[in-house]
Amino acid sequence: MDFLEKRSCRITELRFCRPIFAPFKLTNSIVMKYRIALVLIILAALSRLLPHPHNFTPIAAIGLFGAATFDRRWLMLGAPFAALFVSDLLLNNIVYSQYYEGFTWITSGWIYLAFALIILLGRVMLHQRVSVKNVAAASLSASVVFFLVSNFSTWAETTLYPKTFDGLMLCYAAGLPFFGNTVLGDLFFSAVLFGGYAWAMRSTLIRAGSPN
């Protein structure tokens, strides 16, 4: 084997040996960005513990915001799901403990399925494409996703409605009065999270650029 053949084989070997996950350098700006986003997600999740109208919650907005803000997929999934899970634990075992027997980890896997779909929706519609129009469209789409999944779970897991197509439609019709609060909550908390993040980032950059 001559020199050129050895060099070609070496280059080919290196190409196949490259790590699947490229190295990710945490710059000061990225750390600042993630800190602000995490604080906002934590505050939004804690707001679930406050008295609020039915279905007026930050759940969908947290999913959309995490999907739009975090570049790393493990953070995109981990931060919103952790916020949902921990706030669920507090709600189920402190705020609404009288409704459950013993310690409750998860009340419905359907909610987590809807949440995962909303994160995927946010990744497609908002990652590196954040604007008022896109956030509003993603928020409304998230409301529809949550409505469809949560009411489907009620139809599938309870005896309230016949297990027929007409029964499913009856279940969706019964959920319509609550859909308005879902839409308002998603729009409100999306505005708070995305607007608060934009304001915080701008304020931080202005302070960083101002002379001492």
C-alpha positions as a Python dict, from the first residue, in 0.01 Angstrom:
ca = {
    (1, 'M'): (0, 0, 0),
    (2, 'D'): (155, 332, -102),
    (3, 'F'): (142, 661, 88),
    (4, 'L'): (-167, 795, -89),
    (5, 'E'): (-365, 478, -20),
    (6, 'K'): (-266, 488, 349),
    (7, 'R'): (-365, 855, 371),
    (8, 'S'): (-702, 783, 208),
    (9, 'C'): (-773, 496, 448),
    (10, 'R'): (-672, 712, 745),
    (11, 'I'): (-909, 991, 641),
    (12, 'T'): (-1193, 742, 591),
    (13, 'E'): (-1124, 591, 935),
    (14, 'L'): (-1135, 932, 1100),
    (15, 'R'): (-1462, 1017, 933),
    (16, 'F'): (-1626, 706, 1075),
    (17, 'C'): (-1475, 756, 1420),
    (18, 'R'): (-1611, 1106, 1477),
    (19, 'P'): (-1839, 1125, 1784),
    (20, 'I'): (-2212, 1119, 1717),
    (21, 'F'): (-2268, 1419, 1941),
    (22, 'A'): (-2057, 1715, 1842),
    (23, 'P'): (-1889, 1903, 2129),
    (24, 'F'): (-2098, 2186, 2268),
    (25, 'K'): (-1917, 2489, 2404),
    (26, 'L'): (-2100, 2676, 2679),
    (27, 'T'): (-2022, 3042, 2623),
    (28, 'N'): (-2118, 3311, 2874),
    (29, 'S'): (-2406, 3423, 2652),
    (30, 'I'): (-2548, 3069, 2631),
    (31, 'V'): (-2519, 3022, 3010),
    (32, 'M'): (-2700, 3352, 3064),
    (33, 'K'): (-2968, 3255, 2812),
    (34, 'Y'): (-3028, 2918, 2976),
    (35, 'R'): (-3034, 3062, 3328),
    (36, 'I'): (-3301, 3315, 3233),
    (37, 'A'): (-3506, 3049, 3056),
    (38, 'L'): (-3485, 2806, 3349),
    (39, 'V'): (-3587, 3072, 3602),
    (40, 'L'): (-3890, 3163, 3390),
    (41, 'I'): (-3990, 2797, 3353),
    (42, 'I'): (-3960, 2740, 3729),
    (43, 'L'): (-4169, 3049, 3808),
    (44, 'A'): (-4433, 2947, 3554),
    (45, 'A'): (-4450, 2594, 3697),
    (46, 'L'): (-4485, 2726, 4053),
    (47, 'S'): (-4774, 2946, 3940),
    (48, 'R'): (-4977, 2624, 3906),
    (49, 'L'): (-4990, 2613, 4286),
    (50, 'L'): (-5182, 2942, 4298),
    (51, 'P'): (-5562, 2954, 4272),
    (52, 'H'): (-5667, 2977, 3907),
    (53, 'P'): (-5967, 2912, 3681),
    (54, 'H'): (-6008, 2561, 3543),
    (55, 'N'): (-5767, 2487, 3255),
    (56, 'F'): (-5599, 2827, 3286),
    (57, 'T'): (-5248, 2688, 3329),
    (58, 'P'): (-4891, 2742, 3201),
    (59, 'I'): (-4837, 2379, 3095),
    (60, 'A'): (-4853, 2424, 2717),
    (61, 'A'): (-4663, 2753, 2728),
    (62, 'I'): (-4378, 2586, 2921),
    (63, 'G'): (-4353, 2315, 2656),
    (64, 'L'): (-4352, 2564, 2370),
    (65, 'F'): (-4103, 2793, 2542),
    (66, 'G'): (-3861, 2513, 2624),
    (67, 'A'): (-3875, 2379, 2269),
    (68, 'A'): (-3812, 2724, 2123),
    (69, 'T'): (-3538, 2834, 2363),
    (70, 'F'): (-3310, 2537, 2432),
    (71, 'D'): (-3079, 2426, 2153),
    (72, 'R'): (-2981, 2101, 2322),
    (73, 'R'): (-3249, 1832, 2291),
    (74, 'W'): (-3195, 1696, 2641),
    (75, 'L'): (-3265, 2040, 2786),
    (76, 'M'): (-3557, 2096, 2548),
    (77, 'L'): (-3720, 1783, 2692),
    (78, 'G'): (-3569, 1767, 3039),
    (79, 'A'): (-3643, 2117, 3167),
    (80, 'P'): (-4015, 2131, 3071),
    (81, 'F'): (-4083, 1771, 3178),
    (82, 'A'): (-3905, 1824, 3511),
    (83, 'A'): (-4110, 2140, 3571),
    (84, 'L'): (-4433, 1954, 3491),
    (85, 'F'): (-4344, 1650, 3700),
    (86, 'V'): (-4230, 1840, 4012),
    (87, 'S'): (-4527, 2078, 4003),
    (88, 'D'): (-4755, 1775, 3960),
    (89, 'L'): (-4603, 1618, 4270),
    (90, 'L'): (-4668, 1935, 4470),
    (91, 'L'): (-5023, 1967, 4341),
    (92, 'N'): (-5118, 1602, 4386),
    (93, 'N'): (-4961, 1551, 4729),
    (94, 'I'): (-5003, 1892, 4893),
    (95, 'V'): (-5264, 2112, 4727),
    (96, 'Y'): (-5505, 1834, 4624),
    (97, 'S'): (-5390, 1561, 4863),
    (98, 'Q'): (-5745, 1509, 4994),
    (99, 'Y'): (-5847, 1371, 4655),
    (100, 'Y'): (-5585, 1093, 4648),
    (101, 'E'): (-5504, 796, 4867),
    (102, 'G'): (-5135, 785, 4951),
    (103, 'F'): (-4848, 941, 4763),
    (104, 'T'): (-4931, 1010, 4398),
    (105, 'W'): (-4661, 1026, 4132),
    (106, 'I'): (-4856, 1073, 3809),
    (107, 'T'): (-5231, 1114, 3772),
    (108, 'S'): (-5254, 1067, 3395),
    (109, 'G'): (-5004, 956, 3135),
    (110, 'W'): (-5225, 1119, 2873),
    (111, 'I'): (-5125, 1464, 3002),
    (112, 'Y'): (-4760, 1377, 2952),
    (113, 'L'): (-4836, 1249, 2602),
    (114, 'A'): (-5009, 1579, 2517),
    (115, 'F'): (-4714, 1765, 2669),
    (116, 'A'): (-4465, 1572, 2453),
    (117, 'L'): (-4668, 1650, 2141),
    (118, 'I'): (-4676, 2018, 2237),
    (119, 'I'): (-4296, 2022, 2278),
    (120, 'L'): (-4261, 1864, 1935),
    (121, 'L'): (-4501, 2124, 1798),
    (122, 'G'): (-4296, 2402, 1953),
    (123, 'R'): (-3976, 2263, 1808),
    (124, 'V'): (-4123, 2260, 1459),
    (125, 'M'): (-4301, 2595, 1474),
    (126, 'L'): (-4080, 2808, 1699),
    (127, 'H'): (-3719, 2691, 1721),
    (128, 'Q'): (-3516, 2980, 1571),
    (129, 'R'): (-3845, 3117, 1435),
    (130, 'V'): (-3985, 3306, 1734),
    (131, 'S'): (-4216, 3594, 1647),
    (132, 'V'): (-4545, 3724, 1785),
    (133, 'K'): (-4734, 3562, 1498),
    (134, 'N'): (-4561, 3225, 1532),
    (135, 'V'): (-4598, 3216, 1910),
    (136, 'A'): (-4969, 3293, 1884),
    (137, 'A'): (-5018, 3026, 1616),
    (138, 'A'): (-4822, 2767, 1817),
    (139, 'S'): (-5016, 2854, 2133),
    (140, 'L'): (-5351, 2806, 1961),
    (141, 'S'): (-5230, 2480, 1806),
    (142, 'A'): (-5113, 2360, 2148),
    (143, 'S'): (-5457, 2435, 2291),
    (144, 'V'): (-5615, 2215, 2025),
    (145, 'V'): (-5366, 1933, 2089),
    (146, 'F'): (-5431, 1940, 2463),
    (147, 'F'): (-5808, 1954, 2411),
    (148, 'L'): (-5807, 1657, 2175),
    (149, 'V'): (-5578, 1437, 2385),
    (150, 'S'): (-5725, 1516, 2728),
    (151, 'N'): (-6084, 1466, 2618),
    (152, 'F'): (-5993, 1150, 2429),
    (153, 'S'): (-5845, 1015, 2753),
    (154, 'T'): (-6170, 1092, 2937),
    (155, 'W'): (-6367, 903, 2671),
    (156, 'A'): (-6123, 609, 2664),
    (157, 'E'): (-6067, 561, 3037),
    (158, 'T'): (-6405, 635, 3196),
    (159, 'T'): (-6760, 501, 3164),
    (160, 'L'): (-6911, 847, 3117),
    (161, 'Y'): (-6953, 805, 2741),
    (162, 'P'): (-7026, 511, 2509),
    (163, 'K'): (-6721, 362, 2341),
    (164, 'T'): (-6845, 468, 1999),
    (165, 'F'): (-6767, 754, 1762),
    (166, 'D'): (-7084, 932, 1878),
    (167, 'G'): (-6974, 888, 2236),
    (168, 'L'): (-6636, 1043, 2155),
    (169, 'M'): (-6806, 1339, 1989),
    (170, 'L'): (-7027, 1381, 2295),
    (171, 'C'): (-6715, 1388, 2511),
    (172, 'Y'): (-6554, 1657, 2296),
    (173, 'A'): (-6877, 1858, 2300),
    (174, 'A'): (-6886, 1839, 2680),
    (175, 'G'): (-6531, 1973, 2695),
    (176, 'L'): (-6596, 2277, 2477),
    (177, 'P'): (-6700, 2505, 2767),
    (178, 'F'): (-6352, 2456, 2917),
    (179, 'F'): (-6168, 2510, 2589),
    (180, 'G'): (-6192, 2888, 2615),
    (181, 'N'): (-5991, 2891, 2938),
    (182, 'T'): (-5734, 2660, 2780),
    (183, 'V'): (-5685, 2903, 2490),
    (184, 'L'): (-5668, 3207, 2717),
    (185, 'G'): (-5425, 3040, 2956),
    (186, 'D'): (-5196, 2923, 2677),
    (187, 'L'): (-5192, 3265, 2511),
    (188, 'F'): (-5139, 3447, 2842),
    (189, 'F'): (-4854, 3232, 2970),
    (190, 'S'): (-4692, 3218, 2626),
    (191, 'A'): (-4692, 3598, 2620),
    (192, 'V'): (-4546, 3608, 2971),
    (193, 'L'): (-4271, 3354, 2903),
    (194, 'F'): (-4163, 3471, 2559),
    (195, 'G'): (-4215, 3839, 2640),
    (196, 'G'): (-4039, 3811, 2976),
    (197, 'Y'): (-3750, 3626, 2816),
    (198, 'A'): (-3710, 3887, 2541),
    (199, 'W'): (-3718, 4168, 2796),
    (200, 'A'): (-3471, 3996, 3030),
    (201, 'M'): (-3228, 3918, 2749),
    (202, 'R'): (-3243, 4272, 2615),
    (203, 'S'): (-3194, 4423, 2961),
    (204, 'T'): (-2898, 4192, 3030),
    (205, 'L'): (-2733, 4275, 2699),
    (206, 'I'): (-2782, 4648, 2755),
    (207, 'R'): (-2624, 4626, 3099),
    (208, 'A'): (-2336, 4419, 2962),
    (209, 'G'): (-2272, 4676, 2689),
    (210, 'S'): (-2296, 4985, 2908),
    (211, 'P'): (-1971, 5147, 3031),
    (212, 'N'): (-1880, 5108, 3398),
}
